[in-house]
Each structure stands twice: as structure tokens, then as C-alpha cells.
């Protein structure tokens, strides 16, 4: 190596990442850990009665008026006098769970028990016990059920997922394919994964094999504490490919505690719709980098409205907690206690403002307005849209009341700037920049102002199906 002129300097040698580090990984395996925790891991089986069919069940269906239909019906009735009657079949499901106290409270996934008429928990010793639902939380896909074994049961406890690091060893215990207790091991591959399953996505990603039937089972750290609830996998084939997801114990423990004490989860609520701050929007709002949650609508009579939050505000802090991205806000707001008063920091017009907000309680459901597409002859602007007045006829078509003012996008030029940003016919432009608009001429005027100011994009607040969001549409080059 020296003769070839490739001698490495002492400084380079000492700078080599990982050189000389102590060996990592479990040298003695996981047998002791599994022996301690496996008695608390259970199988969760469900039965769901399907709708009963009526009349004869024909194995084949023929088009109406087919000459074969009557002949086949006669043959079928000769073979099966009276015809086989429809029965009420049962759908069966299987998942995993784990006992969290000696009284028999069992944690599992909501999707494991959803719609079940009967839930049976099988203990590690083979005992089968009926279970009753204590509470469920669809938003986090968690559920708590209760069994009565007539004795104290072995249980496991939640650990602290906030201290878990990428590369830490983890062990998943469950009952995939109904085989009974099964153990797999791996490492944490990533933290804070958003898999678009709900507003509180913050998954641990692991490469420990998580197969069908592992849902609801525990993910253990090396000390035997539950740091996650195995919930989902990513797999093109349906089998394990080393990408599994677990609900972190930081979230799961809070939800389960609420279900155990109240049977439900009460969450804080602001009354706003938000969207991600993209680099394009950040530039348009005068931010050096995309951060915070952009407010696209404020609900009338909601907590945010009363606190003075406005459309176009960028929320950068809530109750002292920084909001780095849109997905941070739903979690911190949900964790706030309804009725409490918190400080909300917003960026408005380039100026930071501090507002005082009384947290509300999250409603059980949201209302969405239907908005079928509107039509009009195209008068394509430089952004590639055709505009139309929001008159009484179009209000009726879009399901909008008189309180909504704006301009309808009647047509979109395929491949144009607006089309590339996802705008489509039936969208309603409510604002251009920070100014509300009520006519196509006002929209065109605001667009011209942005172009004359040499801006690269024009920001519009657009409503679709009752949901409002900001869109930064670029001007065509040249």
C-alpha cells in the first residue's frame, strides 16, 4: 500500500467512523427477555356475523332475458328441491394483544376488533376467555378490551419510546397466522414515520418481521418494556419485506390510559384547517424556510376564531411547543386539555404575534359540503384557468350558501400552471394573496399585480368540497 502511494495518515485513521468501537448487538440472544414477557402476550380472535341472504342461492347469474336462465333454474330445482337457503355466515379475524395489568386489561388494534360480535382472547397457556370492549380510538387504531380469568394475570408495562434510537434492537411478539406465540427481532429503522393513516401518524419503523396476525402485539425494547404497538406493514406482496410500523408508547400509553379511565379519548381542538408549508408557499409568505402550519380556514365560533387566528396565519408555536411542520400541530393540540388556556404564536404578514387561545373539545364528526364541478366557456388566463361568477345557479350546483364569496374555476387548461398545482373545475378561489375576491376581474387584477411585481408565483386560497387550502401557482416562463 505504501509503495502505491496510498498510506493513510494517523489523523485519517482516528477519524474513521466506528473504528475501534465495542461490538454491538445481543451476544446472548433474546431468550431471557422472551421468557419474561411472552406470558403476557395473547391471541385476539373475532367473529362477525354477516348479513343473511334470502331465497335460493343460485351458483350462476345470467343476463336479464337470457333463454338459459329458466332452463338452468328448472335443473337446479330438480337437483336441490326447494333450493339451498341463504345462511348468515361468519367472518373470522385474528390479531395479537398484550395484558397491561393483573386484572386482565388487554391492548390491541382497533382494526383487529372492529365490528366484531364476539371477541375471544387466548392466553399463552392456551386458556380461551371471552372479552368485552372497554373503549376504542379509531384515530390512533388502538383498542382496550377486558377479560376475567378469575386470577391475577401476568402483564407487561409501557416503556419510554422517546428515548428509543434508530439502530436500537427491538423484539416483536405476537401470533401471526394463528400459529401461537411467535417472536421476531430487528432494529428500529426510523422514527416519526407518517404513513397517511390518520392525523396522529408518528410511527416507529422497524425491520423486525411483522406478519399477518401481529397487529396489536407489543414491540419490546431490550429491557422488556413495551415501546410500541405493532400495527401495519408496507409490502407489495402482502408478506414481510422488512418495513413494519408500530405506534410509539409515548402516544399509545396516553390513549390507553384514557380508554381505561373514561372509555373514550377526549382531545383538544382549535377549529382550523391547516396545510403544509411548501418551499413555494414559504417564499410567497416571506419565510426563509418552510416551517409551521399554514391556516387555510378558520371555523366560525371555534376556539381559533375567538382567539383571533386568521386565514393565512402560519402557526409556529402552540403552548410553548415549536411547530416545525404541519403534522406537529394536530398532535400537540390533541394532547392539550379542553378548557385550558394556551399561547399560540403565529406569523402574520412577516410579524410574529402571540395569541391567547382557550382549547376546545374535538367534535365527534366534521361536516363536508358536496361540490360538483361547474361548467362555463373557457377564457384561459396566463395561469391556465377559466373563471366564472359565483352566481345563484353555481352556488346551488356547488352546495354553497350566501355567506361564501369567491370566483369559480370553470375550466382548467390541461398541462397549464394551475393544472400542475392540482386545481380543477369546481374549485372556488376565495382570496388572491391576502385579499378576498368576488369577481373574475378582481382575480385577473390581482394576478396582474403579482406579475407586475415580478413575483414567481401567485398565492390563492381555494375551496374544494368545503375544504380550504392555499395554492402557489407559478407564472409561466417567458
CORGIHU-V482760 format. One record per residue. N is the residue number from 1. PSI is psi in whole degrees, 0 to 359 (* if undefined). OMEGA is omega in whole degrees, -180 to 180 (999 if undefined). Layout:
# CORGIHU-V482760
n/psi/omega
N/PSI/OMEGA
N/PSI/OMEGA
This chain:
# CORGIHU-V482760
n/psi/omega
1/319/179
2/319/-180
3/330/-179
4/1/178
5/32/-176
6/30/179
7/130/180
8/134/-177
9/156/177
10/322/-180
11/318/179
12/322/-179
13/317/-178
14/342/-178
15/355/-177
16/127/-178
17/127/174
18/354/-178
19/135/178
20/1/-179
21/152/178
22/146/179
23/141/-180
24/166/179
25/158/-178
26/110/-180
27/332/-176
28/11/179
29/190/-176
30/14/-172
31/316/-179
32/318/180
33/312/-178
34/321/-180
35/326/180
36/317/-169
37/336/-172
38/327/178
39/339/-178
40/357/-180
41/134/-172
42/164/171
43/138/179
44/113/-180
45/145/-178
46/155/172
47/135/-180
48/124/180
49/128/178
50/166/-178
51/138/179
52/136/176
53/160/-179
54/153/177
55/189/-179
56/145/178
57/109/-180
58/131/-177
59/341/179
60/152/176
61/137/180
62/152/176
63/151/180
64/133/179
65/2/-179
66/135/179
67/345/-178
68/343/-174
69/310/-177
70/320/-180
71/316/-179
72/325/179
73/319/178
74/316/180
75/317/-177
76/321/-179
77/330/176
78/321/-179
79/325/-178
80/83/-179
81/129/-179
82/339/179
83/141/177
84/131/-178
85/148/178
86/140/179
87/166/178
88/95/-178
89/167/179
90/137/172
91/135/-178
92/143/179
93/162/-180
94/142/178
95/195/-179
96/172/178
97/179/178
98/144/-177
99/132/-177
100/357/174
101/166/-176
102/340/-178
103/345/175
104/25/172
105/130/-174
106/129/177
107/138/174
108/187/176
109/148/175
110/320/-176
111/344/177
112/322/-175
113/1/-175
114/127/177
115/7/-176
116/139/173
117/338/-179
118/133/178
119/127/179
120/126/178
121/126/178
122/121/-179
123/170/-180
124/334/179
125/5/177
126/350/-180
127/134/179
128/128/-176
129/138/175
130/148/-179
131/148/175
132/150/-178
133/126/175
134/317/179
135/157/179
136/156/176
137/102/-176
138/326/-175
139/330/178
140/1/180
141/42/178
142/150/178
143/152/177
144/125/177
145/167/-176
146/135/174
147/156/178
148/104/-178
149/354/-178
150/13/180
151/166/176
152/138/-176
153/150/174
154/146/-178
155/165/176
156/166/-176
157/156/177
158/142/173
159/196/-177
160/103/-179
161/344/-179
162/337/-180
163/352/-180
164/139/-178
165/154/174
166/128/-177
167/346/177
168/144/176
169/141/176
170/157/180
171/127/177
172/128/179
173/135/-179
174/204/-178
175/64/-179
176/141/179
177/16/179
178/25/-177
179/350/-172
180/189/-177
181/126/179
182/141/-176
183/134/172
184/153/-178
185/155/178
186/204/180
187/163/172
188/123/-178
189/330/-179
190/161/176
191/159/172
192/33/-178
193/136/175
194/111/-178
195/18/175
196/34/179
197/346/-179
198/177/-175
199/347/-175
200/26/179
201/125/178
202/51/-167
203/151/163
204/131/174
205/131/-177
206/155/176
207/3/172
208/127/-177
209/123/176
210/109/-175
211/176/178
212/129/-177
213/347/175
214/346/-178
215/130/-180
216/351/-180
217/166/-175
218/151/171
219/119/-174
220/147/167
221/183/-174
222/348/177
223/1/179
224/16/176
225/146/179
226/114/178
227/1/178
228/159/175
229/114/-177
230/129/-169
231/319/-171
232/162/173
233/157/168
234/123/-177
235/118/175
236/333/-175
237/348/-176
238/346/178
239/176/-178
240/131/175
241/17/176
242/16/177
243/95/179
244/161/-176
245/139/-180
246/140/175
247/123/-177
248/148/-178
249/335/178
250/320/178
251/313/-175
252/319/-177
253/322/179
254/316/-180
255/314/-178
256/321/178
257/320/178
258/318/178
259/322/-178
260/321/-176
261/325/-174
262/344/-177
263/3/180
264/172/178
265/118/176
266/125/-177
267/152/174
268/161/-173
269/139/179
270/323/-176
271/41/176
272/157/167
273/139/-176
274/164/176
275/165/-178
276/146/176
277/104/180
278/164/176
279/323/180
280/316/178
281/321/179
282/317/178
283/318/-179
284/330/-180
285/6/175
286/24/178
287/142/180
288/331/180
289/155/179
290/120/176
291/161/178
292/183/179
293/124/-177
294/125/-179
295/117/-180
296/341/174
297/153/180
298/123/-177
299/133/177
300/138/178
301/10/176
302/169/-179
303/320/-179
304/319/179
305/315/-179
306/331/-179
307/348/179
308/12/176
309/138/-177
310/156/174
311/133/-177
312/348/174
313/147/173
314/113/-179
315/119/-177
316/350/179
317/142/178
318/120/179
319/40/177
320/357/-179
321/126/-179
322/142/177
323/97/-178
324/327/-180
325/168/-178
326/319/-174
327/346/177
328/325/-171
329/311/-179
330/324/-178
331/315/-177
332/326/177
333/316/-180
334/327/-179
335/344/-180
336/146/-179
337/130/178
338/133/-179
339/343/180
340/158/179
341/129/-177
342/160/174
343/136/176
344/124/179
345/126/-180
346/153/173
347/119/-176
348/116/-180
349/32/179
350/2/-179
351/134/177
352/132/178
353/144/179
354/123/-179
355/152/178
356/122/-174
357/134/173
358/118/-174
359/132/176
360/179/177
361/132/-175
362/128/177
363/162/-179
364/336/-177
365/160/178
366/150/179
367/133/178
368/134/179
369/137/178
370/143/-179
371/86/176
372/157/-176
373/144/176
374/156/-179
375/148/175
376/162/180
377/139/-174
378/142/171
379/62/-167
380/128/176
381/185/180
382/343/177
383/353/178
384/37/177
385/152/171
386/135/-173
387/151/179
388/153/177
389/147/175
390/77/-178
391/183/-175
392/320/-179
393/316/-179
394/328/174
395/317/180
396/318/180
397/322/-176
398/355/-180
399/32/-177
400/145/177
401/182/-174
402/343/-178
403/345/-178
404/122/176
405/139/179
406/195/-178
407/132/-177
408/136/168
409/109/-175
410/333/180
411/155/-180
412/131/179
413/119/180
414/132/178
415/356/-180
416/174/-178
417/316/-180
418/318/180
419/321/-179
420/336/178
421/7/174
422/5/178
423/149/-179
424/164/-180
425/139/-178
426/343/174
427/149/180
428/121/177
429/119/-178
430/324/-179
431/151/168
432/120/-170
433/231/178
434/8/-174
435/133/175
436/150/179
437/147/-178
438/356/-179
439/156/177
440/323/179
441/323/179
442/320/178
443/313/-179
444/320/179
445/316/180
446/323/178
447/318/178
448/319/179
449/317/179
450/320/179
451/317/180
452/331/178
453/6/178
454/29/175
455/149/180
456/337/-177
457/160/172
458/131/-178
459/129/179
460/142/172
461/120/-172
462/139/178
463/134/175
464/123/180
465/34/179
466/354/178
467/135/-178
468/141/178
469/154/176
470/142/178
471/130/177
472/105/-176
473/122/-178
474/148/173
475/144/177
476/145/180
477/146/174
478/*/999
